[in-house]
Amino acid sequence: MNIKISGLRSGLNYNDMLNPITGGFVSDIEARLGCELSMSDIDDYDCDLKLIFVQSGGSENLFLQNLDKLKEPYYLLTNGSNNSLAASLEIMTFISSKGKNGEILHGDVDYIADRIRTLVMTKKLKKSLNETVFGVLGQPSDWLIASVPSYEEVTKKLGITFKDISLDEVKKEYDHALMVNKDLLPGVFDDDEKVKALRTFGAFKTIADRYGLSGFTVRCFDLLKPLATTGCAGLAILNDEGITAACEGDIAALISMHIVKLLTGQPSFQANPSRISPSDNTMVLAHCTIPMAMTDDLRLDTHFESGTGIAIKGYLREEDVTIFRLSADLKNFFVSDGTIIKNLDEPDLCRTQILVKFEEDVSEILKKPCGNHHIVFYGHHAEDIRRVMRDIL
């Protein structure tokens, strides 16, 4: 983390007390963060986060005198000594009265360090989302009646922009796709089916490159008849390659998956909640595509609903995971840490199937759902997701 700090303090007669007190305060924060807070000029914003250290009372007019050098949002750091909190409250009240954003970072050192980490994560995420272009290949599937956000609202709140792309363009690129390396699909399966699946991957890849897409979602069921194959393998490979790829035209799931990728660097599993058991706080999640990098082992199978083409039957590591879903109106989200209890092999579910024990109350999904598909990824990241989403939303 590249964090810079600029100080404000008055010329009152307690100045001699400031350096040992404030120096120790900053050192303690650095120790908790594991990085240095670099002292800088008041107008130096070449960093991940800029802090204004209000070190004493009487600093209010110094803030006003430097206002034209400062940028919103204003993060005021204070340790509470020498009337620094009193000055920070006055300054923040002034900032709020002008309709501008900011926050006072005050409390114990652990709280302040955690808050700084969250602000850095949030700033980096916002910057990446502002550079994100998503493709929507076809329209969202008809059954996704609660997963279609307003493009304008998403752009306004998250900075993401969208490009609508016809499925006819996908079909055209499929027809033009050259043979690609069959080793991209490990496992024994009919070679002709592998070729068709990899031509679909080639079509998706060409379109993503053409439009500079960070990710896309595709109305994949409408490709089953004209292409006589599925998009499951193509989506799996693209997620492994770093392009966020979601199925069924689910834009809310795509946004959720991309946030996970930006925050953790991981691909994720877009899955249907298939069964929920409030009594033991578990859920069965299943789908026919998964990034192959997430699997310990896999086999190729047909697509569950249609019996067509190739789907991925992945076996995941039985370890800690996080489950996340953002609502389409961008007002709510569900997130929980959990653990994969076991992989399943049931005939009436999509091919990749896992049983997950949740830490949060799983019945909340029954009472206040944020949509169908939930996103599963390795590690416990719920608290980081929760803090960042509260800042962004």
Solvent accessible surface area in square Angstrom, and as a share of the most:
residue,aa,sasa,rsa
1,M,89,0.40
2,N,65,0.33
3,I,1,0.01
4,K,33,0.14
5,I,0,0.00
6,S,3,0.02
7,G,32,0.31
8,L,8,0.04
9,R,82,0.30
10,S,11,0.07
11,G,74,0.71
12,L,94,0.47
13,N,150,0.77
14,Y,40,0.15
15,N,42,0.22
16,D,136,0.70
17,M,100,0.45
18,L,0,0.00
19,N,99,0.51
20,P,100,0.63
21,I,67,0.34
22,T,8,0.04
23,G,37,0.36
24,G,35,0.34
25,F,22,0.09
26,V,19,0.11
27,S,60,0.39
28,D,64,0.33
29,I,0,0.00
30,E,41,0.19
31,A,76,0.59
32,R,107,0.39
33,L,16,0.08
34,G,69,0.66
35,C,30,0.18
36,E,123,0.55
37,L,6,0.03
38,S,41,0.26
39,M,128,0.57
40,S,27,0.17
41,D,103,0.53
42,I,27,0.14
43,D,84,0.43
44,D,41,0.21
45,Y,50,0.19
46,D,112,0.58
47,C,19,0.12
48,D,33,0.17
49,L,4,0.02
50,K,11,0.05
51,L,0,0.00
52,I,2,0.01
53,F,5,0.02
54,V,0,0.00
55,Q,21,0.10
56,S,0,0.00
57,G,8,0.07
58,G,43,0.42
59,S,0,0.00
60,E,50,0.23
61,N,98,0.50
62,L,53,0.26
63,F,1,0.01
64,L,81,0.40
65,Q,127,0.56
66,N,28,0.14
67,L,51,0.25
68,D,129,0.67
69,K,95,0.40
70,L,13,0.07
71,K,118,0.50
72,E,79,0.35
73,P,62,0.39
74,Y,11,0.04
75,Y,34,0.13
76,L,0,0.00
77,L,0,0.00
78,T,0,0.00
79,N,32,0.16
80,G,35,0.34
81,S,34,0.22
82,N,24,0.12
83,N,93,0.48
84,S,0,0.00
85,L,55,0.27
86,A,58,0.45
87,A,0,0.00
88,S,0,0.00
89,L,96,0.48
90,E,107,0.48
91,I,4,0.02
92,M,25,0.11
93,T,90,0.52
94,F,64,0.27
95,I,3,0.01
96,S,69,0.45
97,S,83,0.53
98,K,121,0.51
99,G,69,0.66
100,K,82,0.35
101,N,99,0.51
102,G,31,0.29
103,E,42,0.19
104,I,35,0.18
105,L,0,0.00
106,H,65,0.29
107,G,38,0.36
108,D,97,0.50
109,V,25,0.14
110,D,77,0.40
111,Y,105,0.40
112,I,0,0.00
113,A,1,0.01
114,D,43,0.22
115,R,42,0.15
116,I,0,0.00
117,R,81,0.29
118,T,1,0.00
119,L,8,0.04
120,V,3,0.02
121,M,48,0.22
122,T,6,0.04
123,K,86,0.37
124,K,97,0.41
125,L,3,0.02
126,K,92,0.39
127,K,131,0.55
128,S,35,0.23
129,L,1,0.01
130,N,97,0.50
131,E,114,0.51
132,T,4,0.02
133,V,48,0.28
134,F,0,0.00
135,G,0,0.00
136,V,1,0.00
137,L,1,0.00
138,G,12,0.11
139,Q,106,0.47
140,P,18,0.11
141,S,4,0.02
142,D,108,0.56
143,W,129,0.45
144,L,9,0.04
145,I,164,0.83
146,A,70,0.54
147,S,3,0.02
148,V,76,0.43
149,P,10,0.07
150,S,57,0.37
151,Y,64,0.24
152,E,130,0.58
153,E,70,0.31
154,V,0,0.00
155,T,54,0.32
156,K,168,0.71
157,K,70,0.30
158,L,6,0.03
159,G,12,0.11
160,I,0,0.00
161,T,61,0.36
162,F,34,0.14
163,K,85,0.36
164,D,78,0.40
165,I,8,0.04
166,S,62,0.40
167,L,22,0.11
168,D,95,0.49
169,E,38,0.17
170,V,0,0.00
171,K,58,0.24
172,K,117,0.50
173,E,20,0.09
174,Y,15,0.06
175,D,96,0.50
176,H,117,0.52
177,A,23,0.18
178,L,148,0.74
179,M,104,0.47
180,V,40,0.23
181,N,88,0.45
182,K,74,0.31
183,D,115,0.59
184,L,61,0.30
185,L,0,0.00
186,P,62,0.39
187,G,41,0.40
188,V,148,0.85
189,F,50,0.21
190,D,78,0.40
191,D,79,0.41
192,D,104,0.54
193,E,40,0.18
194,K,19,0.08
195,V,41,0.23
196,K,48,0.20
197,A,1,0.01
198,L,0,0.00
199,R,61,0.22
200,T,0,0.00
201,F,14,0.06
202,G,13,0.12
203,A,0,0.00
204,F,1,0.00
205,K,65,0.27
206,T,53,0.31
207,I,1,0.00
208,A,2,0.02
209,D,90,0.47
210,R,118,0.43
211,Y,70,0.27
212,G,53,0.51
213,L,13,0.07
214,S,32,0.20
215,G,0,0.00
216,F,1,0.01
217,T,0,0.00
218,V,0,0.00
219,R,42,0.15
220,C,16,0.09
221,F,51,0.21
222,D,63,0.33
223,L,0,0.00
224,L,27,0.13
225,K,188,0.80
226,P,71,0.45
227,L,12,0.06
228,A,51,0.39
229,T,0,0.00
230,T,4,0.02
231,G,2,0.02
232,C,12,0.07
233,A,1,0.00
234,G,0,0.00
235,L,2,0.01
236,A,0,0.00
237,I,5,0.03
238,L,0,0.00
239,N,15,0.08
240,D,54,0.28
241,E,87,0.39
242,G,32,0.31
243,I,22,0.11
244,T,3,0.02
245,A,3,0.02
246,A,0,0.00
247,C,8,0.04
248,E,14,0.06
249,G,0,0.00
250,D,0,0.00
251,I,1,0.00
252,A,1,0.01
253,A,0,0.00
254,L,0,0.00
255,I,0,0.00
256,S,0,0.00
257,M,5,0.02
258,H,6,0.03
259,I,0,0.00
260,V,0,0.00
261,K,55,0.24
262,L,57,0.29
263,L,41,0.21
264,T,39,0.22
265,G,64,0.61
266,Q,39,0.17
267,P,38,0.24
268,S,2,0.01
269,F,0,0.00
270,Q,6,0.03
271,A,0,0.00
272,N,31,0.16
273,P,35,0.22
274,S,39,0.25
275,R,118,0.43
276,I,41,0.21
277,S,38,0.25
278,P,72,0.45
279,S,114,0.74
280,D,69,0.36
281,N,27,0.14
282,T,13,0.07
283,M,1,0.00
284,V,5,0.03
285,L,0,0.00
286,A,1,0.00
287,H,10,0.04
288,C,6,0.03
289,T,13,0.08
290,I,1,0.01
291,P,4,0.02
292,M,27,0.12
293,A,70,0.54
294,M,5,0.02
295,T,19,0.11
296,D,101,0.53
297,D,92,0.47
298,L,31,0.15
299,R,100,0.36
300,L,12,0.06
301,D,30,0.16
302,T,42,0.25
303,H,13,0.06
304,F,66,0.28
305,E,94,0.42
306,S,48,0.31
307,G,47,0.45
308,T,35,0.20
309,G,6,0.06
310,I,0,0.00
311,A,0,0.00
312,I,0,0.00
313,K,3,0.01
314,G,1,0.01
315,Y,63,0.24
316,L,5,0.02
317,R,81,0.30
318,E,105,0.47
319,E,67,0.30
320,D,61,0.32
321,V,0,0.00
322,T,0,0.00
323,I,0,0.00
324,F,0,0.00
325,R,0,0.00
326,L,0,0.00
327,S,11,0.07
328,A,13,0.10
329,D,72,0.37
330,L,1,0.01
331,K,148,0.63
332,N,85,0.44
333,F,50,0.21
334,F,23,0.10
335,V,8,0.05
336,S,0,0.00
337,D,23,0.12
338,G,1,0.01
339,T,46,0.27
340,I,3,0.01
341,I,81,0.41
342,K,98,0.41
343,N,37,0.19
344,L,20,0.10
345,D,99,0.51
346,E,49,0.22
347,P,122,0.77
348,D,94,0.49
349,L,23,0.11
350,C,9,0.05
351,R,44,0.16
352,T,0,0.00
353,Q,4,0.02
354,I,0,0.00
355,L,34,0.17
356,V,0,0.00
357,K,86,0.36
358,F,5,0.02
359,E,114,0.51
360,E,74,0.33
361,D,71,0.37
362,V,0,0.00
363,S,16,0.10
364,E,66,0.29
365,I,12,0.06
366,L,104,0.52
367,K,133,0.56
368,K,157,0.67
369,P,83,0.52
370,C,15,0.09
371,G,19,0.18
372,N,58,0.30
373,H,0,0.00
374,H,0,0.00
375,I,0,0.00
376,V,0,0.00
377,F,0,0.00
378,Y,18,0.07
379,G,23,0.22
380,H,80,0.36
381,H,48,0.22
382,A,4,0.03
383,E,76,0.34
384,D,54,0.28
385,I,1,0.00
386,R,40,0.15
387,R,74,0.27
388,V,0,0.00
389,M,0,0.00
390,R,157,0.57
391,D,48,0.25
392,I,15,0.08
393,L,58,0.29
